[in-house]
Amino acid sequence: MQLSEEQKYAVAHLYGPALVLAVPGSGKTTVLIHRIYNLINSKKINPNKILSITFSKASALDMKRRYQTFFHENSTIPPFMTIHAFCYEIIRAHAKKESRRYSLIEDESANVNKYALISSIYKSINNNIITEEKLENFFSYVGYIKNMCITPEEFTKHKKIDIENFIEIFYMYEKYKNENNYIDFDDMLSKTYEILTTNNKILDYYRQKYDFIQLDEGQDTSIIQLKIINLISSPSNNIFIVADDDQSIYGFRGAYPKQLLEFNKIYPNGSIYYLKENYRSSKNIVDASYSFISKNVNRYDKDIFTNNPYKSPVKILKFKSILDQYGFIIEDINKNLDKSIAILYRNNLSSIGLIHFLNKKNYKFYMRDFKLKFFNHWLLRDIFFFIEFAHNPKDIHTYSKIYYKKKGYISKKMVSWAYTNTKNGNVFSNLLSYPGLSEFYKTRIRELELDFKKLCNLPIKDAIDYIVFDLNYNDYIKENCNRLGYTYETIMQMVFYLKLIAENANTIDEFRFKLAGLENVIKQSSQEKASLTLSTIHGAKGLEFDKVIIIDLINGQFPSSSSIDLRNEGSSLEFEEERRLFYVGMTRAKEELVLTCYNVLDSTIVKQSEFIDELYRMKDFK
């Protein structure tokens, strides 16, 4: 394979630290595997002495496969592994010497697993059952703490979290694992760092085992990961990092791109190489994305270019409603059946309405990774509770789950009394017999009974609207969104999707059937072989497509509300990561890039993304 001049310079690097800043589509993997070959073939380095670390098993396997394809004459294949696999090797070596055996508790189907463990600890401390959302959030918080090398006290001081008694649960979880020799994925990193800093024999063994270390996707490296790599590569520091600071999009996991920006401070004798040519995308896309990302302040200044020709101009399309956006997508897919197309979005939630539309039209699509608690979300559960109670107003148990989430001012004492003083009548009859009840409350209760009778006779789509606005569930949403870890706009987006799915459903069973069918379509999509891909931008990182459509470019969704608020308060770090994420989405496209937004979601007027405003002001769109 013919290398460019800038690729040759990077490949020729031998000793000492090096940072290769590789723009999208610049052939970073090509550089990594050719450098390995150069070390082996030209410098006679033992292949087993060259360790290449990446951050996903798929990437490690891809690098190994490509190395074998290019250099099949080399009988010995150098090691390619993920950072976690490397750390687990160190932990096992240490455990063997200590006559210990660690058990991994990541498998949900195992008798002892981290999800069941935290559920148990949470219940013992908070006397309540942890929701799936909070369970996911807990492990996200723990991962951030361990990757950033901070304490839970430091974390909670600067982060708003939704887990009661988080610090106590954190330490109880750590204590249980330590006492029973259990580890999770995050422990692989923290435990490895602990071993390397306290056991010189093991540290020296791995320093002697690997003379050269290559690090792929360096912009995704956390503080603790780089500390581990620095320990192993020291004192020779033959570390070769390939990264793109403009593609650092995992800050929520603890990725710390500041380490790249301070490379020359960390390694004063280090070399920096630039791979600035994009071989993937058309000149239209490269020019527009380069102009866009250049607005970030915390980055290396690099003149990104391509020798590819101009093709289709980058399109910005603004629709009246989100339904019009879906209509365009269906039409566009029909016109481009011979192309690989990706529909990308900021959040998985955006896929729900789109999947509903695609499914109605019998379009097949592939989804690489879908993580969303939509189908068992607390919002959906509440709506089911409202409708179920409307159909069975004697069910005090269901009523107890919603009485404080609607109008009526029914107190906890009144509900508790109704629990223990049940009669043949419904819940409202029992409440009306509460001792000393004022006429005001009696009127309220009678009105509520009429409201639920009306709710009982409504089609599901209208019932959802009635619950949210007529029964004032909307007030509960507004008051509790922050506490529950959501924005109001996100919940109302979910309400819209539920109404979309509920169309033509007259009973709760029909609605459940529609939801189950949609959930099944999503589950099956990971097995589909289709030219159409649906993905978050995070999930599409590292991939490329003939055509990319980025949808739902609405302010507050993309960029996120929190990043805008922090930017307005003077902290731009999160906003710059949102910009990097948008840039990653743009640069997945080879030939065509389409950006879409709309004016109205349901009956709410929304604003187009600030990023769309920026692009309009650029010369490429004038």
C-alpha positions in Angstrom: 0.0 0.0 0.0 1.3 3.5 -1.0 1.6 5.8 2.0 1.4 9.6 1.9 4.4 11.7 3.0 2.8 12.6 6.3 1.9 8.9 7.0 5.5 7.9 6.2 6.9 10.4 8.8 4.7 8.9 11.5 5.4 5.3 10.5 9.2 6.0 10.6 9.0 7.0 14.2 11.1 4.6 16.3 12.0 5.5 19.9 10.5 7.9 22.5 7.0 9.3 22.9 5.0 10.3 19.9 1.5 11.7 19.3 -0.1 11.3 15.9 -3.0 13.6 15.4 -5.2 11.9 12.8 -8.2 13.6 11.4 -11.3 11.6 10.3 -10.6 9.4 7.3 -6.8 9.9 7.4 -5.8 6.3 7.7 -4.8 6.1 11.4 -5.1 2.3 11.5 -3.0 2.0 8.4 -0.3 4.0 10.2 -0.5 1.9 13.3 -0.1 -1.5 11.5 2.6 -0.2 9.1 4.6 1.2 12.0 4.5 -2.3 13.6 5.8 -3.8 10.3 8.5 -1.2 10.1 9.7 -2.0 13.7 9.7 -5.8 12.9 11.0 -5.8 9.4 13.5 -2.9 9.4 14.6 -2.8 13.0 14.2 -6.6 13.8 12.1 -5.9 16.9 10.5 -9.1 18.3 6.8 -8.9 17.4 5.8 -10.0 20.9 7.5 -6.9 22.3 5.1 -4.6 20.5 1.8 -4.1 22.3 -1.1 -2.3 20.6 -3.9 -1.2 22.8 -7.4 0.0 21.7 -10.7 0.5 23.5 -13.0 -2.0 21.9 -12.7 -5.7 21.2 -14.0 -5.0 17.6 -11.2 -2.5 17.0 -8.6 -4.9 18.3 -9.8 -7.7 16.1 -10.0 -5.3 13.1 -6.4 -4.2 13.6 -5.2 -7.8 13.9 -7.1 -8.8 10.8 -5.8 -5.9 8.7 -2.2 -6.6 9.9 -2.5 -10.2 8.8 -4.0 -9.1 5.4 -1.2 -6.6 4.7 1.7 -8.6 6.2 0.7 -12.2 5.9 4.3 -13.3 5.5 5.0 -12.5 9.1 4.4 -15.7 11.0 4.3 -14.1 14.5 1.4 -11.7 15.0 2.1 -9.0 17.6 -0.5 -8.6 20.5 -3.6 -6.4 19.9 -5.9 -6.1 22.9 -8.2 -3.8 24.7 -7.1 -1.8 27.7 -9.4 -3.9 29.9 -8.1 -7.2 28.5 -4.5 -6.0 29.2 -5.5 -5.0 32.8 -7.3 -8.3 33.4 -4.1 -10.1 32.4 -2.2 -8.2 35.1 -4.8 -8.8 37.7 -4.8 -12.6 37.0 -0.9 -12.6 37.2 -1.1 -10.8 40.6 -3.9 -13.0 41.9 -1.9 -16.2 41.0 1.1 -15.0 43.0 -1.2 -14.1 45.9 -3.0 -17.4 45.7 -6.3 -15.5 45.1 -9.0 -15.8 42.5 -11.0 -12.9 41.4 -14.5 -13.4 39.9 -16.0 -10.9 37.4 -19.5 -9.9 38.2 -20.6 -8.3 35.0 -22.9 -11.1 33.7 -26.5 -10.3 34.6 -27.5 -13.9 34.4 -25.0 -15.0 37.1 -26.2 -15.6 40.6 -23.8 -12.9 41.9 -23.7 -9.9 39.6 -23.2 -6.2 40.1 -26.8 -5.2 39.2 -28.4 -7.6 41.7 -25.8 -6.5 44.3 -26.5 -2.8 44.0 -30.3 -3.4 43.9 -29.9 -5.3 47.2 -27.6 -2.6 48.8 -29.9 0.2 47.6 -32.9 -1.4 49.1 -31.2 -2.1 52.4 -30.1 1.6 52.7 -33.0 3.4 51.2 -35.8 1.0 52.0 -36.9 1.2 48.3 -36.5 -0.6 45.0 -34.0 1.1 42.6 -35.3 1.9 39.2 -33.5 0.7 36.0 -32.6 4.3 35.2 -31.0 4.8 38.6 -29.2 1.5 38.3 -27.6 2.5 35.0 -26.8 5.9 36.4 -25.1 4.4 39.4 -22.6 2.4 37.4 -22.1 5.4 35.1 -21.1 7.5 38.2 -18.8 4.8 39.5 -17.1 4.5 36.1 -16.5 8.2 36.0 -15.1 8.3 39.5 -12.7 5.5 38.9 -11.6 6.7 35.5 -11.0 10.2 36.7 -9.2 9.0 39.9 -11.4 11.0 42.2 -13.4 10.2 45.4 -17.2 9.9 45.5 -17.1 12.9 47.8 -15.4 15.0 45.1 -17.8 13.7 42.5 -21.0 14.6 44.4 -19.6 18.0 45.2 -19.6 19.0 41.5 -22.2 16.7 40.0 -26.0 16.7 40.4 -27.0 13.0 41.0 -30.3 11.2 41.4 -29.2 8.4 43.8 -30.1 8.8 47.5 -27.2 8.0 49.8 -24.9 7.4 46.8 -21.7 7.7 48.8 -22.8 5.1 51.4 -23.9 2.7 48.7 -20.6 3.2 46.8 -18.5 2.3 49.8 -20.7 -0.7 50.8 -20.4 -2.0 47.2 -16.6 -1.6 47.3 -16.3 -3.3 50.7 -18.4 -6.3 49.6 -16.3 -6.8 46.4 -13.0 -6.5 48.3 -14.1 -9.0 51.0 -15.4 -11.6 48.4 -12.7 -11.1 45.6 -15.2 -9.7 43.1 -14.4 -7.2 40.4 -16.3 -5.3 37.7 -15.0 -3.7 34.5 -14.1 -0.4 36.3 -12.2 -2.4 38.9 -9.9 -3.8 36.2 -8.5 -0.3 35.8 -8.3 0.7 39.5 -7.1 -2.7 40.6 -4.4 -2.8 37.9 -3.1 0.7 38.9 -3.0 -0.3 42.5 -1.0 -3.5 41.7 1.5 -1.6 39.5 2.1 1.1 42.1 2.6 -1.4 45.0 4.2 -4.4 43.4 7.5 -3.6 41.7 8.1 -7.2 40.6 4.9 -7.2 38.4 5.6 -3.7 37.2 9.2 -4.6 36.1 7.9 -7.8 34.5 5.5 -5.9 32.2 8.1 -3.2 31.5 10.5 -5.9 30.3 7.7 -7.8 28.4 6.8 -4.8 26.1 9.4 -2.5 24.6 6.9 -0.6 22.5 3.4 0.4 23.2 0.9 1.8 20.7 -2.3 3.4 21.8 -5.2 3.7 19.5 -8.1 6.3 20.0 -6.0 8.2 22.5 -8.6 10.9 22.7 -10.8 8.4 24.5 -8.2 7.7 27.2 -9.1 8.4 30.8 -6.7 9.6 33.5 -6.3 6.2 35.1 -5.9 4.5 31.7 -3.0 6.8 30.7 -1.5 6.4 34.2 -1.4 2.7 33.6 0.1 3.0 30.2 2.7 5.5 31.4 3.8 3.2 34.2 4.3 0.3 31.8 6.1 2.4 29.1 8.4 4.1 31.6 11.3 4.7 31.7 12.0 4.4 27.9 8.6 6.0 27.1 8.4 4.2 23.7 4.7 5.1 23.5 3.0 5.9 20.2 -0.4 7.5 20.6 -2.8 7.9 17.7 -5.6 10.3 18.4 -7.8 13.1 17.3 -8.6 15.7 20.0 -11.5 16.9 17.8 -13.2 13.5 18.2 -13.1 13.2 21.9 -16.7 12.5 22.8 -16.7 10.4 25.9 -16.3 12.9 28.7 -19.2 11.3 30.5 -17.2 8.1 30.8 -14.1 9.9 32.0 -12.3 10.5 28.7 -9.8 13.3 29.3 -8.6 15.0 26.1 -6.7 17.6 28.1 -3.9 15.0 28.4 -3.4 15.2 24.6 -3.3 19.0 24.7 -0.6 18.8 27.3 1.4 16.1 25.5 4.6 18.2 25.4 4.3 19.0 29.1 4.0 15.3 29.9 6.7 14.3 27.4 9.0 17.3 26.8 11.0 15.2 24.3 8.0 13.9 22.5 7.3 14.2 18.8 4.0 15.3 17.3 2.9 14.2 13.8 -0.1 15.4 11.8 -2.3 13.3 9.5 -4.4 16.2 8.1 -5.7 14.7 4.8 -9.2 13.2 4.8 -9.4 10.4 2.3 -13.0 9.6 3.1 -15.2 12.5 2.5 -16.0 14.9 -0.4 -14.5 18.4 -0.4 -17.9 19.9 0.5 -18.1 17.8 3.7 -14.5 18.3 4.7 -14.6 22.1 4.2 -17.9 22.5 6.1 -16.8 20.2 9.0 -13.4 21.8 9.3 -14.9 25.3 9.4 -17.3 24.1 12.1 -14.8 22.3 14.4 -12.4 25.3 14.1 -14.7 27.3 16.4 -13.6 25.1 19.4 -10.9 26.8 21.5 -9.4 23.8 23.3 -7.9 21.9 20.4 -4.8 21.5 18.2 -4.9 23.9 15.2 -4.6 21.8 12.1 -5.4 22.5 8.4 -7.7 19.7 7.5 -7.9 19.1 3.8 -8.9 16.6 1.1 -8.0 16.0 -2.5 -11.4 14.4 -3.1 -13.6 16.4 -5.5 -16.7 18.5 -4.7 -19.9 16.5 -4.8 -23.3 17.2 -3.4 -23.4 20.4 -1.2 -24.1 19.9 2.5 -27.9 20.3 2.8 -29.7 21.9 5.8 -33.4 21.1 5.7 -36.0 22.7 8.0 -39.4 21.1 8.2 -42.7 22.4 9.7 -43.1 19.4 12.0 -41.2 16.2 13.0 -43.7 14.2 11.0 -42.6 16.1 7.9 -39.0 15.2 8.7 -40.0 11.5 8.8 -41.8 11.9 5.5 -38.7 13.3 3.9 -36.6 10.5 5.2 -38.9 7.8 3.7 -38.8 9.6 0.3 -35.1 10.0 0.4 -34.5 6.3 1.2 -36.5 5.4 -1.8 -34.3 7.5 -4.0 -31.0 6.1 -2.7 -31.6 2.4 -2.4 -28.2 1.7 -3.9 -26.3 3.6 -1.2 -25.2 2.9 2.4 -27.2 5.4 4.4 -27.0 6.3 8.1 -29.6 8.2 10.1 -27.8 9.6 13.1 -29.1 11.4 16.2 -27.8 12.8 19.5 -29.9 10.6 21.8 -31.4 7.1 21.3 -34.8 8.5 22.1 -34.9 10.2 18.7 -35.0 6.8 17.1 -38.4 5.8 18.5 -40.7 7.9 16.2 -38.4 7.2 13.3 -38.5 3.4 13.8 -42.3 3.6 14.2 -42.5 5.2 10.7 -40.0 2.9 9.1 -41.8 -0.1 10.5 -45.2 1.1 9.2 -43.6 1.2 5.7 -41.9 -2.2 6.1 -38.3 -0.8 5.8 -35.5 -3.0 7.1 -32.7 -1.3 9.0 -29.7 -2.1 11.2 -29.2 -0.8 14.7 -25.7 -1.5 16.1 -26.4 -0.7 19.7 -29.6 0.3 21.3 -29.7 1.3 25.0 -32.9 2.9 26.0 -35.3 2.3 28.9 -38.3 3.6 26.8 -40.4 0.5 27.1 -40.2 0.3 30.8 -39.7 3.9 31.7 -41.4 5.4 34.7 -43.4 7.7 32.4 -45.0 4.8 30.6 -45.6 2.9 33.9 -47.4 6.0 35.3 -49.6 6.3 32.2 -50.5 2.6 32.5 -51.3 3.1 36.2 -53.7 6.0 35.3 -55.5 4.0 32.6 -55.7 0.8 34.6 -57.1 2.6 37.6 -59.7 4.3 35.3 -60.9 0.9 34.3 -60.8 -0.5 37.9 -61.5 2.4 40.3 -61.7 -0.1 43.2 -57.9 -0.8 42.9 -56.5 1.2 45.8 -53.1 -0.3 45.2 -52.8 1.2 41.8 -54.3 4.5 42.9 -51.6 4.8 45.7 -49.0 5.0 42.9 -50.5 8.0 41.2 -52.6 10.0 43.8 -49.9 12.6 44.3 -49.1 12.9 40.6 -52.4 14.5 39.6 -54.8 17.2 40.6 -57.0 16.8 43.6 -54.7 17.4 46.6 -55.4 14.0 48.0 -53.2 13.5 51.1 -51.1 10.4 52.0 -53.2 10.1 55.2 -56.4 9.9 53.2 -55.0 7.2 50.9 -53.7 5.2 53.9 -57.1 5.5 55.5 -58.8 4.2 52.3 -56.4 1.3 52.3 -57.6 0.1 55.7 -61.3 1.1 55.4 -62.3 -0.5 52.1 -65.9 -0.9 51.4 -67.9 -2.3 48.5 -67.6 1.0 46.6 -64.7 2.4 44.6 -61.7 4.4 45.9 -63.6 7.7 45.6 -66.5 6.4 47.7 -64.1 5.4 50.3 -62.3 8.7 50.3 -65.6 10.5 50.6 -66.2 8.8 53.9 -62.9 10.0 55.4 -63.7 11.5 58.8 -64.0 15.3 58.9 -63.7 15.8 55.2 -64.4 19.4 54.1 -66.9 20.3 51.3 -63.9 21.5 49.3 -62.3 18.0 49.3 -65.6 16.3 48.7 -66.1 18.5 45.6 -62.6 17.7 44.4 -63.1 13.9 44.9 -66.3 13.9 42.9 -64.7 15.9 40.1 -61.8 13.3 40.1 -64.3 10.4 39.9 -65.9 12.1 36.8 -62.4 12.7 35.3 -61.5 9.0 35.6 -64.8 7.9 34.2 -64.1 10.1 31.1 -60.6 8.8 30.9 -62.0 5.2 30.9 -63.8 5.9 27.6 -61.1 7.6 25.7 -58.9 6.1 22.9 -55.4 5.6 24.2 -53.9 8.5 22.3 -56.5 10.9 23.7 -56.2 9.3 27.1 -52.4 10.1 27.2 -53.2 13.8 26.5 -56.0 13.8 29.1 -53.7 12.4 31.8 -50.9 14.9 31.1 -52.9 18.0 30.7 -56.5 17.6 32.2 -55.4 15.5 35.2 -52.4 17.8 35.6 -49.8 15.0 35.4 -47.8 17.7 33.5 -47.3 19.6 36.8 -45.7 16.5 38.4 -43.4 16.1 35.4 -42.3 19.7 35.6 -41.6 19.6 39.3 -39.8 16.3 39.3 -37.7 16.2 36.1 -34.5 17.4 37.6 -34.8 15.1 40.6 -35.4 12.2 38.2 -32.5 13.1 36.0 -34.5 14.4 32.9 -35.3 17.6 31.2 -38.9 18.6 30.7 -38.4 18.7 27.0 -37.1 15.1 26.9 -40.2 13.8 28.8 -42.6 15.7 26.5 -40.8 14.2 23.6 -41.5 10.8 25.1 -45.1 11.7 25.5 -45.3 12.6 21.8 -43.8 9.3 20.8 -46.2 7.4 23.0 -49.2 9.2 21.4 -47.7 8.4 18.0 -47.5 4.7 18.8 -50.9 4.7 20.4 -52.7 6.0 17.3 -55.7 3.8 16.4 -55.3 1.9 19.7 -58.6 1.9 21.6 -57.7 -0.4 24.5 -54.7 -0.7 26.8 -54.1 -4.2 25.5 -53.9 -2.9 21.9 -51.4 -0.3 23.1 -49.3 -2.9 24.9 -49.3 -5.0 21.7 -48.1 -2.1 19.6 -45.3 -1.3 22.1 -44.2 -4.9 22.3 -44.2 -5.2 18.5 -42.0 -2.1 18.2 -39.7 -3.3 20.9 -39.3 -6.6 19.1 -38.5 -4.8 15.8 -35.7 -3.0 17.6 -34.3 -6.1 19.1 -34.3 -7.9 15.7 -32.7 -4.9 14.0 -29.2 -5.8 15.4 -29.4 -9.0 13.2 -30.6 -7.3 10.0 -28.3 -6.9 7.0 -29.5 -3.7 5.6 -28.0 -0.7 3.7 -29.9 1.6 6.2 -28.3 2.1 9.6 -29.8 3.9 12.6 -27.4 5.0 15.3 -26.5 7.5 17.9 -23.5 9.5 16.8 -21.5 7.9 19.6 -22.4 4.5 18.2 -21.4 5.4 14.7 -17.9 6.6 15.6 -15.3 4.9 13.5 -17.9 4.0 10.8 -18.5 5.6 7.3 -21.4 5.7 5.0 -22.2 7.0 1.5 -24.9 9.3 2.9 -25.5 10.6 6.4 -28.7 12.3 7.6 -28.4 13.9 11.1 -31.9 14.4 12.5 -33.7 16.3 15.3 -31.2 19.2 15.3 -33.2 21.1 18.0 -31.7 23.4 20.6 -31.7 21.7 24.0 -31.4 18.3 22.3 -28.3 19.0 20.3 -26.4 20.8 21.8 -27.8 19.6 25.1 -29.6 21.9 27.5 -26.9 21.3 30.2 -24.1 22.2 27.9 -25.8 25.5 26.9 -26.5 26.4 30.5 -22.9 25.7 31.5 -21.6 27.7 28.5 -23.8 30.6 29.5 -22.4 30.4 33.0 -18.8 30.6 31.7 -17.8 26.9 31.4 -17.5 25.8 27.7 -16.0 22.3 28.2 -19.2 20.4 27.8 -20.4 22.6 24.9 -17.1 22.0 23.1 -17.7 18.3 23.5 -21.1 18.7 22.0 -19.5 20.4 19.0 -17.0 17.6 18.7 -19.9 15.1 18.7 -21.6 17.0 15.9 -18.3 17.0 14.0 -18.0 13.2 14.4 -21.5 12.9 12.9 -20.7 15.1 10.0 -17.5 13.3 9.1 -19.1 9.8 8.9 -20.4 10.9 5.5 -18.4 10.1 2.3 -20.6 11.7 -0.4 -23.7 13.3 1.0 -24.5 15.0 4.3 -28.0 16.2 5.2 -28.9 18.0 8.4 -32.6 18.3 9.5 -34.6 20.2 12.0 -38.2 21.2 12.4 -40.4 24.0 13.9 -43.0 22.1 15.8 -43.0 19.0 18.1 -46.6 17.9 18.7 -48.0 21.4 19.4 -44.8 22.9 20.9 -42.7 25.4 19.0 -39.0 24.4 19.1 -35.9 26.2 18.0 -33.3 24.9 15.6 -29.9 23.9 16.9 -27.3 26.7 17.5 -25.0 24.5 15.3 -27.4 25.0 12.4 -27.3 28.7 13.0 -23.5 28.6 12.9 -23.4 26.6 9.7 -25.8 29.1 8.0 -23.3 31.9 8.8 -20.4 30.0 7.2 -19.3 30.8 3.6 -20.0 27.2 2.6 -23.7 27.8 3.0 -24.0 31.3 1.5 
